[in-house]
Amino acid sequence: MKKTFLLFLVLLTGIPVFSQIGGTGTYQFLNLPVSARVTALGGNLIAVKDNDLNVAIVNPSLLTDSMDNNVALSFINYFGGIKYGYAAYAKHFNRLGNFSAGINYLDYGRMTRADEIGITDGDFYASEMSFNLSYERQMLDSNFTVGATVKTIYSHLDSYISWGNAIDVGATYIFQKRNLCIAAVVKNMGRQWRLYDSENREKLPFEMQIGISKKPKHVPLRLSINYDHLEKWDLTYEDPANPSTTVDPLTGAVTTQNKYKVFGDKLMRHIVVGGEFIVTKNIFLRVGYNYQRRKELKIPEKRGMSGFSFGFGFRVYKFHFSYGRAVYHLAGPTNNFSISFDINCFQTKRFVSTN
């Protein structure tokens, strides 16, 4: 067990560090939360291994044998008429391991083409998609699993077309006796092969994450904490149009911020917290909080519920339905609907007559 956990730490720490966050690379749709469960729990969930294909899409090392012939579907009503979603299918092969295949898509819809002075020239269409193939396998013992996802990415924005490849790598370790799970994921390591502009090759939205989840004994609650963007410490953003001032407008004295407050703010921008209440074995209530989302999108005069998310899940017959609602800003929330089911449950059992 100690050797297994040591190997997990080596995989976590032995990866090169980059400074690449949202807004400075292409294919940003790869970072959108794709399942309702993930949306409801704050927008990220990589360390819950309970045979849910919706979560295994985020961390390939969460695939399990029991997901054989499972299907997961999701639809998200985003902002400005944008819609996106995914479809995934998992399969177990003896002696090989667990596989899943899926597609993520994002539809920007039809938009009006206009030049820099506002003269219109018809409409144009934009969409992006990613074809994914994932693999998971146990390492050393059944508590430690590793996985990888290979992505082929296609983007069509009006007359501009681009495609590339990316790889996600994940590792998960479970402490069975403590109901504790820890995981690490490295996302979107890859390259843009065909460029929108022949002279401008863009980086992919590389990211490193770690997560932990814990379900206390005799308590119907699972807590999860995720630390995003290990590759970059300072995620704060200075708005050029409204820079923060360090000079008192009345006295002209230079003002300084409390260093502990600054440190706490930078630390919390990496944290996503979620709680899942297990009402019954078929009903789940979920709530999440994303500090960075709140800091970047709230309006000081009317903060509202920016950064908070919530949702629920329930099983009916052979289907598992989930709903997630995330509040980004006062303009409105996003609504995410997911459904998953096991094809094996629909197969008719054949009885052989003994007469």
N, C-alpha and C positions, 0 to 999 in steps of 0.2 A: 504493500500500500504506500509506503514512504517513497519507494522508487517511482511509483506511478505519479504521485503528486509532484515529485521533483521534476519529472519529465514535463508535466503540465506547465510548471513555472518556467522551464527553459524555453518552451514553445512561445510562452507569453512574452518573455523579455528579450528573446533573441531575434527580434524583427527590427529592421531599420526604421528610423523615425523621420517623418517628413512634416512639413508645415503647409498643409493644404486643407482648407475648409470651404464651406459652401460659398458660392458666388465667384470663385476664382477658377473654376474648371467646368468642363462640359458634362453632359448626361446627369444633371442634378436630380432627375426624376428617380434615379436609383436609390436615393436616400429617403424617399417618401414612405411612411408606414403603410403597409399593404393589407394588413388584416385588421378586422374590427377589434380583436382582443388586444393587439399591440397598440392601436390607436387609443383605446380606453385606458390603458395603463401608462400613458404619458408619451407614447411615440416610439418607445424602444423596449424590447424584451428579448434577452438572449440566454437567460439562465433558468428556464423552466422546462424540465423534461417530463412531460406527462402525456406523451403520445398524441400531441396536437400538431398536425402538419402545417397549420397556419403559422406556428412559431418556428418550425424547422426551416421555413423559407428564409427566415432571417439568419439563422445559425444552422448550417448543414450538419453539424455534429449532434444535433438533437433528433435526427432521424432514428427510428427504432424499427425492430422487426414487426411489431404490431401495427405499423402503418401500411403494411402490405395491402395493395389495392385500395388505398384511401384516396379520396378526391377532395380538393379544397378550392373554393371559388370565392371571389370577393369583388365588390363594386364600391367605389368611393365617389361621392358627389363633391367635387372640390370647388374652388372659387372661380368666378368669371365664366361659368359654363364649361370649365375643364372637368373631364371625367377620366378616371383611371381605375385599374383593377388588375387581377391576375387569375390564372387557373393553374393548378398543379396536381400531379398524380405521383404516388409513391409505390415502389415495388421492392420486395425483398427477394434476393437470390441466395440460395444456400451456397456456403463456402466463399461467396463473393462479398456480400454485405448488402447495404440498403441504398437504394437509388431513388431519386425523384426527378421529374422533368416538369417544366412549367414555362409560362410566358407572362411577363409583366407588360402592360401597355398603358400609354397615356395619350389621350385624345384632347388636343387643344381646341378642336372645333374649327369652324370656318370663320375667318377674320377678314376685315377690310384692308386692302393694300393701299398705302398712302406714302407720299414722299415727305421730305423734311419740312415742306411748307403746307402740308395738309391736302394736297391734290390727290384725290382717290383714283385708283386704277383697278377696279374689279376686286375680287376676293381671292384669298389663298387659304390653303389647308396646312395643318401642322400636326404631327404625331410622332411618338417615340415608342420603342418597344425593346424588350430584352428576352432572349431565349435562354433558359437556364437548365443546366444539368448538374445535379448534386450527387455526392457520394459520401457515405458514412461507414466507419468501421471501428470496432473495439480495439483498444491498445492495451496490452498487458493484462488487464482484467476488465470485467463488465462495467466497472464504475467509471472508466476513463474512455472517452470516445473522441475521435477526430473526424473532421469532414471538410469537404471542399465543394465549391460551386463554380462552374465555368459558365461565363455569360458571353453571349454574342449580342451586341447592342446595335440597333439601327435607329437612326434619327432622320426624319424628313420634315424640314421647315421651309415651306414654300418651294423654291427651286433649289434650295441647299440640301444636300444629302451627306450624311456622315455615318460611318460605322466603326466599331472597335470591339475589343475583347477585354474582359476583366475576370479576375479570380477572387473569390472570397474563401478564406480559410478559418475554420473554427475548431475549438477544443472545449470539451466539457468534462467536469469531474463531479461525481455525486458522492456525498457522505450519507449513506443510507440510514445509519442509526440516528443521525441528527436532522434528517429531512432538509439537508442543506445542499445547494447546487451552486457551483461557480463555473463561469464560462468566459472565454475570450474569443473575439472575432476580429479579423483583419479584413476590411472590405475594399473592393474595387481597386485591386492592384492590376494595372493593365495599360493599354495603349490605344490611342485613337489612330486607326489605320487610314481611313479615308477622311479627309479634312473638309470642313465647310469652306474654308479659305485655303488655297494651296500654299500660302505662305505663313499660316498660323496654326501650328499643332497645339491643341489644348490638353491640359492634364485632366485626369479622371478624379472624381471626388473621393480620394483615398481617405480612409478613416480606421482607427484602432479603438476597440471598445473592450471593456470588461464588465461583467455583471455577476450578481449574486442574488439568490432567492432563498427564503427560509419559511418553512411552515412549522410553527411551534406545535408541540404535541398537545392534543386535546383542545386546540383552538382552531375554529373553522376559518382561518385567515392565512393567506400566503403573501408575504411582503417581498418586493423585488426592488433592487437598487442597481442602476446602470451608470457607469462612468464612460462618457463619450469623449472622443477626440483626445486620446492619450498622446497623439503625435504633436499636439500644440497646446501650450498652457494658457496663453492669453487669448480668450475668445471675445473680448470686448470690442465694440465697434464705435468709432468716433465719426459722427455725422459731419461731413465737411460743410453742410449748409447750416448746421446748428452746433458748432463746437462748444464743448464745456469750457467754462471760464475758471481760471485759477486766481483771478484778481477781484477783490471786493470793489464793486462799482462806486461805493460811497467814499471809502477811505483810500483806495488804491493799494491796500495791503495784499500781499500774496497769501492765498489760502491754501492750506494743505489738507489732504484727506487722511483719515485714520488708517494706518497701514493694515490693521487687523480687519477693518471693514472692507478694504480693497482686496485683501487676500481671500476673505470669505466670499466676496462677490465673484471673483475669478474662479474659485473652487466650485461654487454652486452652479455655475454656468455649464459644468460638465455633468451634472447629476440629473437623472430622471428617476422619479420614485413612483411606485405603483403598489396598490393593494387590491387583492382579490378575495372577496368574501364568499365562502362556500356555503350557501344557504342550505342546499340539499345536494345529493350527488348529481342532480340534473339542473340545478339553478345556481347561477353565479352572478354576483354584483361586483363591478370593477370601478376603480377610481385612480387617477394618476395626476402627477404634477411635473411640469417641465419648466424649470426656473429660467433657463436661457430664453425660451419662447416668450415667457412673460416679460422679461427685461427688455427684449427687443421690440415687442409688438404692443405693449400696453400704452395707453394714453394717460399721462400724469393726472390730468383733470378728471378722468373717469376711467379707473383701472379695470373695473368689471371683473370677469372671470378668465381673462387671458392667461394662458399657461395651464389651465386645469382641463381635465378630460374625465369622462365617465362612460359607463356602458354596462351591458349585461350579456349573459349567455344562457342558453337553455337547450335541453335535448328533448326532442319530440319524435317518438317512434325511432327511426334509424338515422335521424338527421340532428346535427348540432348547429344551431343558429347563434350568431353573435352580432351585437350592435355596438358601435363605438362613436362617440361624439367628442370632438376636440375643439376647444375655443381658442382660436388664434388671436383675434382682435375684435373690436366692436363691429366690424363689417359683417361678422357672422361666423358660425362654426362650420366644421366639415362633418359629414355623416358617412359612416362606413358600415357596410353590411357584408357579412361573411356567412358561408354555409359549408359544412364538410360532412362527409359520410363515407362509410366503408362499403365498397361494392360487394364484398363477401357476404354481407348481411342479406343481399337480395338474391343470392343464388339459391335455387330450389334444391333441397336435399332429395336424393334419389334413394329409394328403398328397394332392396332386392328381395323378391318373394322367396320364401323357404319351401313353398308347396311343390 
